[in-house]
Amino acid sequence: MYKVEFQGLSGKRRAIGVATTKEWCFKIINEFLVEKNYKSPYTRTWEVDDKTTKVDVGSWSEFFFITKEDSQTI
């Protein structure tokens, strides 16, 4: 299982979804962007650690995080 979080300008993260695959995590992120009427100029990712991927969609202050979770902790 993967947990998808949004980190806003305040620096606090909030959960926006849970997915079974990393590909589905990006669908959750895209749906979030559509709801916020934000068109991403690009998507860039990098591994923060062995469980977490940071996703940059073009905002200098807002990011998404995809974290591999043990299914019992979600």
C-alpha positions as CSV (number, residue, x, y, z in Angstrom):
1,M,0.0,0.0,0.0
2,Y,1.0,3.6,-0.7
3,K,0.0,6.7,1.2
4,V,-0.2,9.9,-0.9
5,E,0.2,13.2,0.9
6,F,0.1,16.9,-0.1
7,Q,2.5,19.4,1.6
8,G,1.3,22.9,1.3
9,L,2.9,26.3,1.9
10,S,2.8,25.8,5.6
11,G,5.0,22.8,5.4
12,K,2.4,20.5,7.0
13,R,1.5,17.3,5.1
14,R,-2.0,16.0,4.8
15,A,-3.2,12.7,3.4
16,I,-5.1,12.8,0.1
17,G,-5.3,9.2,-0.7
18,V,-4.2,5.6,-0.5
19,A,-3.3,3.3,-3.4
20,T,-2.2,-0.2,-4.1
21,T,0.3,0.8,-6.9
22,K,2.6,3.7,-7.4
23,E,1.0,4.3,-10.8
24,W,-2.4,4.8,-9.0
25,C,-0.7,7.3,-6.7
26,F,-0.1,9.6,-9.7
27,K,-3.7,9.3,-10.6
28,I,-4.6,10.5,-7.1
29,I,-2.2,13.4,-7.5
30,N,-3.6,14.3,-10.9
31,E,-7.2,14.3,-9.6
32,F,-6.1,16.6,-6.8
33,L,-4.5,19.0,-9.3
34,V,-7.7,19.0,-11.4
35,E,-9.8,19.8,-8.4
36,K,-7.5,22.7,-7.6
37,N,-7.6,23.9,-11.2
38,Y,-3.8,23.7,-11.4
39,K,-2.1,22.6,-14.7
40,S,1.3,21.2,-13.9
41,P,4.1,22.3,-16.3
42,Y,6.1,19.2,-15.4
43,T,6.4,16.4,-13.0
44,R,9.7,15.6,-11.3
45,T,10.3,12.9,-8.7
46,W,13.1,11.8,-6.4
47,E,13.6,9.3,-3.7
48,V,13.8,10.9,-0.2
49,D,14.5,7.5,1.4
50,D,13.9,3.8,0.8
51,K,10.1,4.3,1.3
52,T,9.3,7.8,0.2
53,T,9.2,9.5,-3.2
54,K,8.8,13.3,-3.4
55,V,6.8,14.6,-6.3
56,D,7.3,18.1,-7.7
57,V,4.6,19.4,-10.0
58,G,6.0,22.8,-10.7
59,S,5.2,24.7,-7.6
60,W,8.1,26.2,-5.7
61,S,6.4,25.7,-2.3
62,E,4.0,22.7,-2.6
63,F,4.9,19.0,-3.1
64,F,3.4,15.6,-2.9
65,F,4.8,12.6,-1.1
66,I,4.3,8.9,-1.9
67,T,5.2,6.6,1.0
68,K,5.3,2.9,0.9
69,E,3.4,1.7,4.0
70,D,2.8,-1.6,5.7
71,S,-0.8,-2.3,5.0
72,Q,-1.5,-2.5,8.7
73,T,-0.4,1.1,9.4
74,I,-2.7,2.8,6.9
